[in-house]
Amino acid sequence: MILYIVQGIPMGFLLGTMPIMLKKYYSYTDISILSLCSFPYNVKFLIAPIVDTVYCKWLGRRRSWIIPVQLLAGGIMFLVAMNLNTLIENFSVYTVTFVFGVIFMCLAIQDIAVDGWSVTIVKEESLNYASTTQNIGLSLGCFISTTVYLAFNSVSFCNSFVRPLYIDSRFLNNDKGIYSKPIVNEANFMIGWGILTILACLYTLAFHSEKDDRVQSTEEEQLGVYDTFKFAIKLLMNKYVLYLVSFWTLEKLFSYFSAPSNLYLLDEKKYDQGKYSFMGGLTFPVELLTTILISKYAYENPFKLKYSILFMGILVDLLWVNVCLSNYDSIIAYNPRLFDFLLFMSFLVSSILGTAAFNCDVASFNKMCNKDNGGTHITVFASLSNLSSVVPRLYSYKVVDKFGLFIPTLLGSFGTLVVLILIKPLVNTLSQAKREDFDVDKGYQSLKADKND
């Protein structure tokens, strides 16, 4: 859980918070380019075989990777924090994307190792809780680096709710010095995360040894790097995996036109950042509760459940963007609190649907993976899912830059509805598929038998 939290903090900060902070410097198209910093996550399957098979025996199969990449990521965050303004103001978005991408490379390697570790230590009948642990940890990390950070980065929130706890309110009203600045800024938050990462690294090294009670694999039983790559390629050629990739690609084709809505609200409409983060924070307990409640049902039939969620997502996008945001000025003029309520409801419903959809994806990964090389299997599926969103995100932001937010969202929602209706047979096929249809166990065992021969 701790490792997932530490992993979720920079993910939320770099993908959720930094675009909001940098919107005054960048266009929507630039923000979409910045999102490419997460590309190492999309190609994790290329390095997963190495992480799964190359390790230091005395340190442990997973800790051999977790500890050094955490130290490296923490060190890079320190360097970036000390030079953040120079980096943003004097270098192009491509340079910033590359620097953030190096951090994401460290996080991707850690994710492979932690996923594989969780699969080997969790019992077969409890695999649904593996996805629950992952989602809670990542969600908590993202919550800290987005909602909590945005609140403490807002002067109005700090002066209204935090500083009055230890400072006379008269000083807050009269002083234009430090009280006109937020408590937390980008640089000191990144330094704090760097310290937390190093502490988590030392904690893992000191208090967590690796012991696999279910799979006592000897060195001879493990596949080599070449064989693991061979298995990953074989997995990619499986027809059910191709069905899976088709499903992920088609359902995301037109679904990202509404993604810049938060940037539009905060940057163009100047909605209060502290109030925005407070609304998001109220939904976090519901998000955790959703994770716990949905895990069992997601594991039983993840594809049909996600298919239903996608339809509800279309309705939420249309109501929020094309009804609420498009009439922002009128609603604010009529009653500002009405818009606050609508924003809260948007946060609430979106967080429930997003959490449920994420659990469906993770549950499907765990359900199809092999326990010996779990890191590779989960990583291949997760990478394919992430890759399917790269191109749609890029062209969606570019279209919004040119035509605005509302018309593309309306047309994109209609397009997504048509696509979902057309792929219903594909969803039924995936729902009826079993683990052996993906050749996960069979393929692994056949390669291991070939090696022993």
C-alpha positions in Angstrom: 0.0 0.0 0.0 2.8 2.4 0.9 4.6 1.8 -2.3 1.4 2.5 -4.3 0.8 5.7 -2.4 4.4 6.9 -3.1 3.9 6.0 -6.7 0.5 7.8 -7.0 1.8 11.1 -5.7 4.0 12.1 -8.6 1.6 10.5 -11.1 -1.2 12.8 -9.9 1.1 15.8 -9.5 2.7 15.6 -13.0 -0.5 14.6 -14.9 -3.2 16.3 -12.8 -1.7 19.3 -11.0 1.1 20.5 -13.3 -1.1 21.0 -16.4 -3.3 23.4 -14.3 -0.2 25.2 -13.0 1.3 25.5 -16.5 -1.8 26.4 -18.5 -0.8 30.1 -18.3 2.4 29.2 -20.2 1.0 26.5 -22.6 -1.9 25.9 -25.0 -4.2 22.9 -24.8 -2.0 21.3 -27.5 1.1 21.9 -25.4 -0.6 20.3 -22.4 -1.4 17.2 -24.5 2.3 17.0 -25.4 3.2 17.3 -21.7 1.0 14.3 -21.0 3.4 12.2 -23.1 5.7 12.3 -20.1 3.8 9.2 -19.0 4.7 7.4 -22.2 7.2 5.0 -20.3 4.0 3.6 -18.6 2.7 2.8 -22.1 5.7 0.7 -23.1 6.3 -1.0 -19.8 6.0 -4.4 -21.5 9.3 -3.7 -23.2 11.2 -3.6 -19.9 8.9 -5.9 -17.8 10.8 -9.0 -18.9 14.0 -7.6 -17.7 12.5 -6.5 -14.4 10.9 -10.0 -14.0 14.1 -12.0 -14.7 17.2 -9.9 -13.8 17.7 -9.2 -10.1 20.2 -9.3 -7.2 19.5 -12.5 -5.2 20.5 -11.2 -1.8 18.3 -8.1 -2.2 15.3 -9.9 -3.7 13.6 -10.2 -7.1 11.4 -7.1 -6.6 13.4 -5.0 -4.2 16.4 -5.1 -6.6 14.4 -2.7 -8.8 12.1 -0.9 -6.3 14.9 0.5 -4.1 17.3 2.0 -6.7 14.5 3.5 -8.9 12.9 5.1 -5.8 16.3 6.7 -4.9 16.8 7.9 -8.5 13.3 9.3 -8.7 13.6 11.1 -5.4 16.9 12.6 -6.4 15.6 13.9 -9.8 12.6 15.5 -8.0 15.0 17.4 -5.8 16.9 18.7 -8.8 13.7 19.6 -10.7 12.3 21.4 -7.6 15.4 23.6 -7.3 15.3 24.6 -10.9 11.6 24.4 -11.7 11.1 28.1 -12.7 14.2 28.0 -15.0 13.0 24.8 -16.6 9.5 26.1 -17.3 10.3 29.6 -18.4 13.5 29.0 -20.4 12.9 25.6 -22.0 10.4 24.3 -24.5 7.5 22.0 -23.6 9.4 19.1 -25.2 12.3 19.5 -22.7 9.9 19.7 -19.7 8.1 16.6 -21.1 11.4 14.7 -21.4 12.5 15.6 -17.8 9.1 14.5 -16.4 9.3 11.4 -18.6 12.5 10.3 -16.9 10.7 10.4 -13.6 7.9 8.4 -15.1 10.4 5.8 -16.3 11.4 5.3 -12.7 7.8 5.0 -11.7 7.1 2.5 -14.5 9.9 0.2 -13.4 8.6 0.4 -9.8 5.1 -0.3 -10.9 6.2 -3.5 -12.7 8.1 -4.7 -9.7 5.3 -3.9 -7.2 2.6 -5.5 -9.4 4.6 -8.7 -9.7 5.3 -8.7 -6.0 1.6 -8.3 -5.2 0.6 -11.2 -7.5 3.1 -13.6 -5.9 2.1 -12.8 -2.2 -1.7 -12.7 -2.6 -3.6 -16.0 -2.5 -5.6 -17.1 -5.5 -9.0 -16.5 -3.9 -8.0 -13.0 -2.8 -6.7 -11.7 -6.2 -9.6 -9.2 -6.3 -8.1 -7.5 -3.3 -4.8 -7.0 -5.1 -6.5 -4.6 -7.5 -8.3 -3.0 -4.5 -5.0 -2.4 -2.8 -3.5 -0.9 -5.9 -6.4 1.4 -6.6 -6.7 2.6 -3.0 -2.9 3.3 -2.9 -2.8 5.1 -6.2 -6.0 7.0 -5.5 -4.7 8.2 -2.1 -1.4 9.3 -3.7 -3.2 11.2 -6.5 -5.6 12.7 -4.0 -2.6 14.1 -2.0 -0.9 15.5 -5.1 -4.0 17.0 -6.7 -6.8 17.9 -4.3 -4.7 18.4 -1.2 -2.0 20.3 -3.1 -4.4 22.5 -4.9 -6.1 23.5 -1.6 -2.9 24.4 0.1 -1.7 26.2 -3.1 -4.8 28.4 -2.9 -4.3 31.7 -1.0 -8.1 32.0 -0.3 -8.3 28.5 1.0 -5.2 28.9 3.2 -6.4 32.2 4.6 -9.9 31.0 5.2 -9.4 27.6 6.7 -5.8 26.9 7.6 -4.0 30.0 8.8 -6.8 31.1 11.1 -6.0 28.0 13.2 -2.8 29.6 14.3 -2.8 33.2 13.2 -5.1 36.1 14.2 -7.4 36.8 11.3 -6.6 40.5 11.5 -3.2 39.9 10.3 -4.6 37.9 7.3 -6.7 40.8 6.3 -4.0 43.5 6.6 -0.8 41.8 5.8 0.2 41.7 2.2 3.5 39.8 2.7 3.7 36.0 3.3 -0.1 35.8 3.8 -0.7 36.8 0.2 1.1 33.6 -0.9 0.0 30.0 -0.6 1.4 27.7 2.1 2.6 25.2 -0.5 4.1 25.8 -4.0 5.3 23.4 -6.7 8.9 23.4 -5.6 8.5 22.6 -1.9 5.9 20.0 -2.7 8.3 18.2 -5.0 11.0 18.4 -2.4 8.6 16.9 0.2 7.7 14.0 -2.2 11.4 13.4 -2.8 12.0 13.0 1.0 8.9 10.7 1.3 10.2 8.6 -1.6 13.6 8.1 0.1 12.0 7.3 3.4 9.7 4.7 1.8 12.8 3.2 0.1 14.6 2.9 3.4 11.4 1.4 5.0 11.2 -1.2 2.3 14.8 -2.1 2.6 14.7 -2.4 6.4 11.3 -4.0 7.1 10.2 -5.9 4.0 11.9 -9.0 2.9 10.7 -11.1 0.0 9.2 -14.5 0.6 6.9 -16.2 -1.8 4.8 -18.8 0.1 2.8 -19.8 -3.0 5.4 -20.0 -5.7 8.8 -21.2 -4.7 10.5 -20.7 -8.0 14.1 -21.7 -8.3 16.5 -19.9 -10.6 16.3 -22.7 -13.1 12.5 -22.5 -13.2 12.5 -18.8 -14.1 12.4 -17.8 -17.8 15.4 -15.9 -19.1 15.1 -12.4 -20.6 14.9 -13.7 -24.1 12.3 -16.3 -23.3 10.2 -13.8 -21.4 10.3 -11.4 -24.4 9.3 -14.3 -26.6 6.4 -15.1 -24.4 5.3 -11.4 -24.4 5.3 -11.3 -28.2 3.4 -14.6 -28.3 0.8 -13.0 -26.0 0.5 -10.0 -28.3 -0.3 -12.3 -31.2 -3.1 -14.1 -29.4 -6.5 -13.3 -31.0 -8.2 -12.6 -27.6 -5.5 -10.1 -26.8 -6.2 -8.5 -30.1 -9.9 -8.4 -29.3 -8.9 -6.7 -26.0 -6.8 -4.1 -27.7 -9.6 -3.4 -30.2 -12.0 -2.9 -27.3 -9.7 -0.4 -25.5 -8.9 1.5 -28.7 -12.5 1.9 -29.9 -14.0 2.9 -26.6 -11.4 5.7 -26.3 -11.6 7.1 -29.9 -13.8 10.1 -29.1 -13.8 10.1 -25.3 -11.2 12.7 -24.5 -12.8 15.9 -25.9 -14.2 16.7 -22.4 -10.8 16.1 -20.7 -9.7 19.8 -20.7 -12.9 20.9 -18.9 -11.0 21.3 -15.6 -8.4 23.5 -17.2 -11.2 25.5 -18.9 -12.9 26.1 -15.6 -9.8 27.1 -13.6 -7.9 29.0 -16.3 -10.5 30.6 -18.5 -13.4 31.0 -16.1 -11.1 31.7 -13.1 -13.0 29.5 -10.8 -11.6 29.6 -7.3 -8.8 26.9 -7.0 -9.4 26.4 -3.3 -13.1 25.8 -3.7 -12.4 23.5 -6.7 -10.0 21.3 -4.6 -12.4 21.3 -1.6 -15.2 19.9 -3.8 -12.8 17.2 -5.1 -11.7 16.4 -1.6 -15.3 15.7 -0.5 -15.6 12.9 -3.0 -12.5 11.1 -2.0 -14.0 8.9 0.8 -16.7 7.9 -1.7 -14.0 6.9 -4.2 -12.3 4.7 -1.6 -15.7 3.1 -0.7 -16.4 2.5 -4.4 -13.1 0.7 -4.7 -13.9 -1.6 -1.8 -17.5 -2.3 -2.9 -16.8 -2.8 -6.6 -13.8 -5.1 -6.4 -15.7 -8.3 -6.1 -18.1 -7.5 -8.9 -15.4 -6.2 -11.1 -13.4 -9.4 -10.8 -16.4 -11.6 -11.7 -17.1 -9.9 -15.0 -15.0 -6.8 -15.6 -15.8 -6.3 -19.3 -19.6 -6.1 -19.0 -19.4 -3.9 -16.0 -17.0 -1.5 -17.7 -19.2 -1.5 -20.8 -22.2 -0.3 -18.7 -20.0 2.3 -17.0 -19.0 3.8 -20.4 -22.6 4.5 -21.3 -23.1 6.4 -18.0 -19.9 8.3 -18.6 -21.3 9.7 -21.9 -24.3 11.1 -20.1 -22.1 12.7 -17.4 -19.8 14.4 -19.9 -22.7 15.8 -21.8 -24.5 17.2 -18.7 -21.3 18.6 -17.2 -19.7 20.2 -20.3 -22.6 21.0 -22.6 -25.2 22.0 -19.9 -23.3 23.2 -16.8 -20.0 24.7 -18.2 -21.5 26.1 -21.4 -24.0 28.1 -19.1 -21.4 29.0 -16.5 -21.9 32.7 -16.6 -25.7 32.4 -16.4 -25.6 29.9 -13.5 -23.1 32.1 -11.5 -25.3 35.2 -12.1 -28.4 33.3 -10.9 -26.9 31.6 -7.9 -23.1 30.9 -7.4 -23.9 28.1 -4.9 -25.9 26.3 -7.6 -22.8 26.0 -9.7 -20.8 24.8 -6.7 -23.4 22.1 -6.1 -23.3 21.0 -9.8 -19.5 20.9 -9.7 -19.7 18.7 -6.6 -22.1 16.3 -8.3 -19.9 16.2 -11.3 -16.9 15.3 -9.1 -19.0 12.7 -7.2 -20.4 10.8 -10.2 -17.2 11.0 -12.2 -15.1 9.7 -9.4 -17.4 6.8 -8.8 -17.5 5.9 -12.5 -13.8 6.4 -13.0 -12.9 4.3 -10.0 -15.2 1.5 -11.0 -13.8 1.5 -14.6 -10.2 1.5 -13.3 -11.0 -1.4 -11.0 -12.5 -3.3 -14.0 -9.3 -2.9 -15.9 -7.1 -4.0 -13.1 -9.3 -6.9 -12.2 -9.2 -8.1 -15.8 -5.4 -7.9 -15.7 -5.2 -10.0 -12.5 -7.7 -12.5 -13.7 -5.8 -13.3 -16.9 -2.2 -13.2 -15.6 0.2 -16.1 -14.6 1.5 -16.1 -11.1 5.1 -16.9 -11.9 5.8 -14.0 -14.3 2.9 -11.8 -13.0 4.8 -8.6 -13.5 5.2 -9.2 -17.2 1.6 -10.3 -17.8 -0.1 -7.5 -15.9 2.3 -5.0 -17.5 1.6 -6.1 -21.1 -2.1 -5.7 -20.6 -1.8 -2.4 -18.7 0.6 -1.0 -21.4 -1.8 -1.9 -24.2 -4.6 -0.2 -22.3 -2.5 2.9 -21.8 -1.2 3.0 -25.4 -4.8 3.0 -26.7 -5.3 6.5 -25.2 -2.2 8.3 -26.4 -3.3 9.3 -29.9 -7.0 10.1 -28.9 -5.7 12.4 -26.2 -3.3 14.2 -28.5 -5.8 15.0 -31.3 -8.7 15.7 -28.8 -6.7 18.5 -27.2 -5.7 19.9 -30.6 -9.3 19.9 -31.7 -10.4 21.7 -28.5 -7.6 24.3 -29.1 -9.1 25.0 -32.5 -12.8 24.7 -32.1 -13.4 25.1 -28.3 -14.6 22.7 -25.7 -18.4 22.4 -26.3 -18.9 21.3 -29.9 -16.2 18.7 -29.9 -17.5 17.2 -26.6 -21.0 17.0 -28.1 -19.9 15.3 -31.3 -17.4 13.1 -29.4 -20.2 11.8 -27.0 -22.4 10.9 -30.0 -19.4 9.2 -31.7 -18.6 7.2 -28.5 -22.3 6.1 -28.2 -22.3 4.8 -31.8 -19.0 3.0 -31.2 -20.2 1.3 -28.0 -23.3 0.0 -29.8 -21.2 -1.4 -32.6 -18.7 -3.2 -30.2 -21.4 -5.0 -28.1 -20.5 -8.4 -29.8 -16.8 -7.8 -29.0 -17.7 -7.2 -25.3 -19.7 -10.4 -25.2 -16.8 -12.4 -26.6 -14.4 -11.0 -24.1 -16.8 -11.6 -21.2 -17.1 -15.3 -22.1 -13.3 -15.8 -22.5 -11.3 -17.7 -19.9 -7.7 -17.4 -18.8 -6.6 -20.2 -21.1 -8.0 -18.4 -24.1 -5.3 -15.8 -23.6 -2.6 -18.5 -23.5 -1.2 -17.0 -20.3 -0.6 -20.1 -18.2 -0.3 -22.5 -21.2 2.2 -20.2 -23.0 4.3 -19.8 -20.0 4.4 -23.5 -19.2 5.3 -24.4 -22.8 8.2 -22.1 -22.9 9.4 -23.3 -19.5 9.2 -26.9 -20.8 11.2 -26.0 -23.9 13.8 -24.5 -21.7 14.1 -27.6 -19.5 14.3 -29.8 -22.6 
